[in-house]
Amino acid sequence: MTTLNGNHPFRLVGTHLHRLILRWFGARPEKRCRCQELIGKMNGWGPAECRRPERMAEIVDHMMKEARRRGWTLAIVLGRPTRAVCEAMVRRACALAERDLARAKG
């Protein structure tokens, strides 16, 4: 959690995406994946940067790779996780981060 001016904790985009993945798939970052690194990048980029096409592609590519490797089975079509579902999860994480920041600013 991050704070604004030392109070009003809020979560950032990468943290929200991590929580959504945990909730939907029960998956936590592993030592051999780049998940923690990507969470940190996303938190630094913020919602607007995460929505940029090249950033969205980077995030979704990583999610698709991890989904295949780990066998995430929720939200699949023909046995594969869909890019659209991953993109929707990133957009949702961005919206949640923006909501938290707006609340923290009062």
C-alpha positions as CSV (number, residue, x, y, z in Angstrom):
1,M,0.0,0.0,0.0
2,T,1.1,3.5,-0.7
3,T,0.1,6.7,1.1
4,L,-0.6,10.2,-0.1
5,N,1.0,12.8,2.2
6,G,1.5,10.1,4.9
7,N,-2.1,9.1,5.2
8,H,-5.0,7.6,3.3
9,P,-3.5,4.3,2.0
10,F,-4.2,3.3,-1.6
11,R,-3.2,0.5,-3.9
12,L,-1.4,1.1,-7.2
13,V,-2.1,-0.6,-10.6
14,G,0.3,-3.5,-10.3
15,T,-0.9,-4.2,-6.8
16,H,-4.5,-4.3,-7.9
17,L,-3.7,-6.6,-10.8
18,H,-1.9,-8.9,-8.5
19,R,-4.9,-9.0,-6.2
20,L,-7.3,-9.7,-9.2
21,I,-5.0,-12.6,-10.4
22,L,-4.9,-14.0,-6.9
23,R,-8.7,-13.7,-6.6
24,W,-9.5,-15.1,-10.0
25,F,-6.8,-17.8,-10.3
26,G,-5.4,-18.3,-6.8
27,A,-1.9,-17.5,-8.3
28,R,0.9,-15.8,-6.4
29,P,4.2,-14.6,-7.8
30,E,6.8,-17.3,-7.9
31,K,10.6,-17.0,-7.7
32,R,11.1,-18.0,-11.3
33,C,8.6,-15.5,-12.8
34,R,9.0,-11.7,-13.4
35,C,5.7,-10.9,-11.7
36,Q,7.1,-8.9,-8.8
37,E,9.2,-6.9,-11.3
38,L,6.2,-6.2,-13.5
39,I,4.1,-5.2,-10.4
40,G,6.7,-2.7,-9.5
41,K,6.9,-1.3,-13.1
42,M,3.1,-1.0,-13.3
43,N,3.0,0.8,-9.9
44,G,5.6,3.2,-11.2
45,W,3.9,3.8,-14.6
46,G,0.4,4.5,-13.2
47,P,-3.0,3.9,-14.8
48,A,-2.5,6.1,-17.9
49,E,0.8,4.6,-18.9
50,C,-0.4,1.1,-18.3
51,R,-3.3,1.7,-20.8
52,R,-0.9,2.8,-23.5
53,P,-0.9,0.1,-26.3
54,E,2.8,-0.8,-25.9
55,R,2.5,-1.1,-22.1
56,M,-0.7,-3.0,-22.3
57,A,0.9,-5.4,-24.8
58,E,3.9,-5.9,-22.5
59,I,1.6,-6.6,-19.5
60,V,-0.7,-8.9,-21.4
61,D,2.1,-10.8,-23.0
62,H,3.5,-11.6,-19.6
63,M,0.1,-12.6,-18.2
64,M,-0.5,-14.9,-21.2
65,K,2.9,-16.5,-20.7
66,E,2.2,-17.1,-17.0
67,A,-1.3,-18.3,-17.6
68,R,-0.1,-21.0,-20.1
69,R,2.8,-22.0,-17.9
70,R,0.7,-22.2,-14.7
71,G,-2.4,-23.7,-16.2
72,W,-4.8,-20.9,-15.2
73,T,-8.2,-22.3,-16.3
74,L,-10.6,-19.5,-15.6
75,A,-11.6,-17.3,-18.5
76,I,-10.3,-19.6,-21.3
77,V,-11.5,-20.2,-24.8
78,L,-10.6,-23.4,-26.5
79,G,-8.2,-24.2,-23.7
80,R,-6.3,-20.9,-23.8
81,P,-6.5,-17.7,-21.7
82,T,-7.7,-14.9,-24.0
83,R,-5.9,-11.6,-24.5
84,A,-9.3,-9.9,-24.1
85,V,-9.7,-11.2,-20.6
86,C,-6.2,-10.2,-19.6
87,E,-6.7,-6.7,-21.1
88,A,-10.0,-6.4,-19.2
89,M,-8.1,-7.3,-16.0
90,V,-5.5,-4.7,-16.6
91,R,-8.2,-2.1,-17.3
92,R,-10.0,-3.0,-14.1
93,A,-6.8,-2.7,-12.1
94,C,-6.3,0.8,-13.6
95,A,-9.8,1.8,-12.7
96,L,-9.4,0.6,-9.1
97,A,-6.1,2.4,-8.7
98,E,-7.7,5.6,-10.0
99,R,-10.5,5.2,-7.6
100,D,-8.2,4.7,-4.7
101,L,-6.1,7.7,-5.6
102,A,-9.2,9.9,-6.0
103,R,-10.4,8.8,-2.5
104,A,-7.0,9.4,-1.0
105,K,-6.9,13.0,-2.4
106,G,-10.3,13.5,-0.8
